[in-house]
């Protein structure tokens, strides 16, 4: 059930990315994945937020690299 909720949230986030650059799309996706992995792993609130921030940064860098 948790995986299905996470997948629907990811799909909804990606559908709202129509007017974003590739770097911004990567940041949103990375943050969602990082937060989701932190939640599923059973981390504390701080760990989940940290994973989301790190995922967003890595996603932005990856998206910018793809855009170039």
C-alpha positions as a LaTeX table, in Angstrom:
\begin{tabular}{lrrr}
\hline
Residue & $x$ (\AA) & $y$ (\AA) & $z$ (\AA) \\
\hline
Unk1 & 0.00 & 0.00 & 0.00 \\
Unk2 & 2.83 & 2.39 & 0.87 \\
Unk3 & 4.52 & 1.76 & $-2.46$ \\
Unk4 & 1.32 & 2.50 & $-4.37$ \\
Unk5 & 0.80 & 5.79 & $-2.52$ \\
Unk6 & 4.40 & 6.74 & $-3.21$ \\
Unk7 & 4.05 & 5.93 & $-6.92$ \\
Unk8 & 0.84 & 7.97 & $-7.23$ \\
Unk9 & 2.52 & 10.91 & $-5.49$ \\
Unk10 & 5.48 & 10.65 & $-7.85$ \\
Unk11 & 3.21 & 10.54 & $-10.90$ \\
Unk12 & 1.23 & 13.55 & $-9.65$ \\
Unk13 & 4.44 & 15.51 & $-9.04$ \\
Unk14 & 5.77 & 14.72 & $-12.49$ \\
Unk15 & 2.50 & 15.70 & $-14.17$ \\
Unk16 & 2.81 & 19.17 & $-12.65$ \\
Unk17 & 6.23 & 19.68 & $-14.27$ \\
Unk18 & 5.02 & 20.84 & $-17.68$ \\
Unk19 & 6.68 & 24.28 & $-17.74$ \\
Unk20 & 9.85 & 23.34 & $-15.84$ \\
Unk21 & 13.40 & 23.00 & $-17.08$ \\
Unk22 & 15.06 & 19.61 & $-17.04$ \\
Unk23 & 17.06 & 20.58 & $-13.95$ \\
Unk24 & 13.92 & 21.55 & $-12.07$ \\
Unk25 & 12.20 & 18.30 & $-13.05$ \\
Unk26 & 15.22 & 16.37 & $-11.82$ \\
Unk27 & 15.15 & 18.27 & $-8.52$ \\
Unk28 & 11.48 & 17.49 & $-7.92$ \\
Unk29 & 11.93 & 13.83 & $-8.83$ \\
Unk30 & 15.09 & 13.49 & $-6.75$ \\
Unk31 & 13.48 & 15.11 & $-3.72$ \\
Unk32 & 10.44 & 12.84 & $-3.98$ \\
Unk33 & 12.58 & 9.74 & $-4.35$ \\
Unk34 & 14.92 & 10.73 & $-1.52$ \\
Unk35 & 12.05 & 11.47 & 0.85 \\
Unk36 & 10.23 & 8.29 & $-0.12$ \\
Unk37 & 13.28 & 6.13 & 0.41 \\
Unk38 & 13.91 & 7.80 & 3.77 \\
Unk39 & 10.31 & 7.14 & 4.82 \\
Unk40 & 10.28 & 3.53 & 3.68 \\
Unk41 & 13.59 & 2.92 & 5.44 \\
Unk42 & 11.98 & 4.10 & 8.67 \\
Unk43 & 14.14 & 7.15 & 9.25 \\
Unk44 & 13.36 & 9.94 & 11.67 \\
Unk45 & 11.91 & 13.23 & 10.46 \\
Unk46 & 15.34 & 14.81 & 10.16 \\
Unk47 & 16.68 & 11.91 & 8.13 \\
Unk48 & 13.72 & 11.99 & 5.76 \\
Unk49 & 14.08 & 15.74 & 5.21 \\
Unk50 & 17.83 & 15.38 & 4.72 \\
Unk51 & 17.33 & 12.61 & 2.19 \\
Unk52 & 14.84 & 14.80 & 0.31 \\
Unk53 & 17.27 & 17.72 & 0.22 \\
Unk54 & 20.15 & 15.57 & $-0.97$ \\
Unk55 & 17.93 & 13.87 & $-3.55$ \\
Unk56 & 16.75 & 17.24 & $-4.83$ \\
Unk57 & 20.31 & 18.52 & $-5.20$ \\
Unk58 & 21.49 & 15.41 & $-7.01$ \\
Unk59 & 18.40 & 15.46 & $-9.23$ \\
Unk60 & 19.00 & 19.09 & $-10.17$ \\
Unk61 & 22.62 & 18.44 & $-11.05$ \\
Unk62 & 21.66 & 15.39 & $-13.11$ \\
Unk63 & 18.87 & 17.23 & $-14.90$ \\
Unk64 & 21.14 & 20.17 & $-15.70$ \\
Unk65 & 23.78 & 17.83 & $-17.07$ \\
Unk66 & 21.21 & 16.12 & $-19.30$ \\
Unk67 & 19.91 & 19.51 & $-20.47$ \\
Unk68 & 23.37 & 20.48 & $-21.70$ \\
\hline
\end{tabular}
